[in-house]
Amino acid sequence: MASERLSRRSFLIRGGAVGGAVLLGGCDQLSQSPDFRDVLYKAEGATERVQRLVLSQRSLAREYTEADLSKHFKANGSTRVADPLYRQALLGGFTDWRLKIDGLVERPTALSLAELRTLPARTQITRHDCVEGWSAIGKWTGAQLGPLLQSVGLKPEARYLVFHCADKLGRTGNYYESIDLIDAFHPQTILAYDMNGAALTEPHGAPIRLRVERQLGYKHAKYVERIEAVSNFAMIRGGRGGFWEDLGYEWYAGI
Amino acid sequence: MVSSAIVPQPEIVYRHSVMVRITHWVNAFCLLVLLVSGLQIFNAHPTLYFGEKSEPDRAVLSMRAVEQPDGSYRGITTIGSAQFDTTGVLGLSRDASGEYEDRGFPSWITLPSYRDLATGRRWHFFFAWLFVLNGLAYLIYAAWSGHVRRDLAPTRSQLRHIGQSIWEHVRFHFPKGEEAKSYNVLQKLAYLAVIFGLLPLVVLTGLTMSPAMNAAFPFMLDVFGGRQSARTIHFLCATGITLFVVVHLVMVVATGTWNNIRSMITGRYVIETEEATHGK
């Protein structure tokens, strides 16, 4: 055996077969290596910078017509909220429910659903693109976030908004999401309370959900109960700015 | 026995420039990662549609695990109205621990092998960037160096004799000598179709799946017939590229594996001269 010399050809062929077998396992290990993941994460920064460059801050997501509405709009992620306070509020028609806005704002506030409904609103028929790959078209009505933020006054150091939600996915803490001020002040960014002409149902995020139309579905937080203005989210939960982000999804999910 | 004195030495030509060789291998690696990570992403919703939205009753392709009357599951792939039992491969296959799992493509062809959409996306978008930058570097070089005009554009004479070329390929008779110094007409057309057709199309349909890009360039939704159509065309492009690579590899083997691979690594390609062929 020691004297048997592998020809270059058979060496390469054997190498190829072994390589193929270890490739899968190797890639799985690479996928889980924190250092390698940090390399892969570089792509997100490139995507964000380039998209922010080509995307005017005001360019709108396409709006559709009533005829385009999905027959069935899939409710994904949480579809029922276990929290007893939430269940009580749901039973009471959210009359005593309040949306808290705090953090780096000049005038922390708590709005009732009735007050929210009197604010400058927008109705839009838009396409919801789930990160899984499906799309559905729905009609959303809600308070525009931009004017609301102007009325509470953001402090100069505020850079992001964190949306704290009532639901839990799995056994981990409450759902949360965050967006930057470019998306927050976009005219189509609304706190939606109506869907397809009726009050939001529980599976779709009652009483309000965020619509941030130039982003994928998981950024559109449901069951929002508190909006916190922050300068960064390093100290919040997993530090990546959202429930799915802490599990490895992109914070800037432009694609 | 033929004396070596009268057998001409094979002619060695310098076939591929260093830029073509580097971009070729980077491209090959990117396409492999993009395919397997793309299948991981596809598995998150292994159903395709045309149009803007996904109506379950209007799927053009789906891979599902369907419960049978006896309580067992079968992997069912549906294309249009045709149904196929693809248990073990599509719709239902064994995961790494040997358990049957409801998944579109099997674990041995997805990256990572286990179900993890987030990580599949990370791989896909990192290598998408590398693929695009590498492709741009190639295109700039190809235009600047005359590579497209010199090596890829078919000549009039080649186009006139395309029928003959197809016939020779069908019989696995490949050009030798002087003719083998340049790509044949089928090679040229295939490379042009992939470089200027399939590869740009796969990038553009990929970008059309981005809600942000839709807002920046809404006409792309119209060009591809909607977001879900773009997703379906992206999948078809990936299928087309995979078929091209398979045929490409078959041709590599059929026309001299080591000569081809060496020329793609070192640039040097051995031309079997007519005389040398006759001398054997």
Interface residues (C-beta under 8 A of the other chain):
Chain A: R9 L24 G25 C27 D28 S31 Q32 R37 V39 L40 Y41 K42 A43 E44 A46 T47 Q51 V54 L55 S56 S59 L60 A61 R62 Y64 D68 S70 K71 H72 R127 D129 C130 V131 E132 G133 W134 S135 A136 I137 E213 R214 Q215 L216 W244 L247 G248 Y249 E250 G254 I255
Chain B: V36 I41 F42 A44 H45 T47 E52 K53 S54 E55 P56 W108 L111 P112 S113 Y114 D116 L117 A118 T119 R121 R122 W123 F125 F126 A128 W129 G206 L207 M209 S210 P211 A212 M213 N214 A215 A216 F217 P218 L221 R227 Q228 R231 W258
